[in-house]
Amino acid sequence: MFSSTAYTILAGVIFFVMLIPLLMLSEFIFVEPFFIFHIPSEQEFGFVLILAVCVMSAIVIPMNIYRIKILRKNTSKIGTSIFGSIIGASAGICSCGPIGFALISTFGAAAGTATAFLSNYEIPLRLGSVGLLCLVYYTTTKSISSECKIN
Amino acid sequence: MNKKIILLVVFAVMIVSVALYASSYYSQLMQMQEHRINVSGPVPINLTNGSPVLGSPNAPITIVEFGDYQCEMCYHWYHNTRADIIDNYIDTEKANLVFMDLPGLGRDSFTAAQATYCAEDQGKYWEYHETLYNFQEAVDNGWASKDRLASFAFNLDMDLDEFNDCMDTAKYAKRIKANFDEGVRNGAQGTPMFLIISPDGTVKKISGAQPYSVFSQVIEPML
């Protein structure tokens, strides 16, 4: 499937569209006053998990699009993979940054509780997201190999 | 068919989220640019409600930190960057530091900020500030509850009756609100945010827990 240029490009686009904003929101990349990329101590694992979520999303989502388009199969797996990507992406990004600040200013205590949950459980949520994406990858691979088998 | 609609909705939500983030980021950049152009001459920020000055009051540069005691990024900045700034700029009297509260992350953020000013009444603002960043845990998990704040005061040999009275009467609630408003007025959209005020009054903004090298590159040309 990834021998097709279109799917490789799609995977690259998904990877970078997720990775760059996530690294900026998680304060690994800053562009003002200077462009800088740094991984502070104690945040290495968080960085690795962001990478894992982006890599897995970039693999699993195009695989499921291929499955739907070429094999005309149902859309449940892509739904799960997008759900996994959204959970992995939203965990932790709300803590102290502009999105959390805007949410709390607009929606008050309810948003405060939600953002507190997302930041307090950032690592477990991201781990769960990577686990979910791995599971989708496994079932999709199995499904594609059996459905493409020539009898 | 329904599943396709759900899929489309999910994709639309993702695209809208990215677009919202991009537009918010762009407007922040524009605001910063505007701020940089307009701010020259007298210092535009009101520091009267902030913390006591750390370092020499006569230092040519003032670093203003807007923070929240429950903010994880403020914790990282405190533990990764602050010590270098103190060693190289505060202790050498090239700069001083003022902390202003921007409590928004949880219900205990506000009470923790109040506790620091109650500690200031007993001359222990910075000791209390440092204690809070050394003992920070997850947002609103009880680490900054009233009892815990009192126990921090006890460990710093403070008069507990005076401290509890200060907390119970919410003596500094208005001061913290004023700090928050000052932060918002100066374009704070998250914590930590820093304003570096040069001797001629120009202001440079640094958003987020950026490393020491960034502060150094901003401060050095101002000296």
Chai-1 contact restraints between the chains, C-beta under 6 A:
chainA,res_idxA,chainB,res_idxB,connection_type,confidence,min_distance_angstrom,max_distance_angstrom,comment,restraint_id
A,P21,B,Y21,contact,1.0,0.0,6.0,A-B,restraint_1
A,E27,B,M73,contact,1.0,0.0,6.0,A-B,restraint_2
A,E27,B,G208,contact,1.0,0.0,6.0,A-B,restraint_3
A,E27,B,A209,contact,1.0,0.0,6.0,A-B,restraint_4
A,F30,B,G208,contact,1.0,0.0,6.0,A-B,restraint_5
A,F30,B,Q210,contact,1.0,0.0,6.0,A-B,restraint_6
A,I36,B,V214,contact,1.0,0.0,6.0,A-B,restraint_7
A,H38,B,P211,contact,1.0,0.0,6.0,A-B,restraint_8
A,P40,B,H76,contact,1.0,0.0,6.0,A-B,restraint_9
A,P40,B,N80,contact,1.0,0.0,6.0,A-B,restraint_10
A,T75,B,K3,contact,1.0,0.0,6.0,A-B,restraint_11
A,T75,B,L7,contact,1.0,0.0,6.0,A-B,restraint_12
A,I82,B,V10,contact,1.0,0.0,6.0,A-B,restraint_13
A,S95,B,E72,contact,1.0,0.0,6.0,A-B,restraint_14
A,C96,B,C71,contact,1.0,0.0,6.0,A-B,restraint_15
A,C96,B,M73,contact,1.0,0.0,6.0,A-B,restraint_16
A,C96,B,G190,contact,1.0,0.0,6.0,A-B,restraint_17
A,C96,B,T191,contact,1.0,0.0,6.0,A-B,restraint_18
A,G97,B,G190,contact,1.0,0.0,6.0,A-B,restraint_19
A,P98,B,S24,contact,1.0,0.0,6.0,A-B,restraint_20
A,P98,B,Q189,contact,1.0,0.0,6.0,A-B,restraint_21
A,P98,B,G190,contact,1.0,0.0,6.0,A-B,restraint_22
A,F101,B,Q189,contact,1.0,0.0,6.0,A-B,restraint_23
A,F101,B,G190,contact,1.0,0.0,6.0,A-B,restraint_24
A,I104,B,G104,contact,1.0,0.0,6.0,A-B,restraint_25
A,G112,B,G106,contact,1.0,0.0,6.0,A-B,restraint_26
A,A116,B,G106,contact,1.0,0.0,6.0,A-B,restraint_27
A,A116,B,V139,contact,1.0,0.0,6.0,A-B,restraint_28
A,A116,B,D140,contact,1.0,0.0,6.0,A-B,restraint_29
A,N120,B,A138,contact,1.0,0.0,6.0,A-B,restraint_30
A,N120,B,V139,contact,1.0,0.0,6.0,A-B,restraint_31
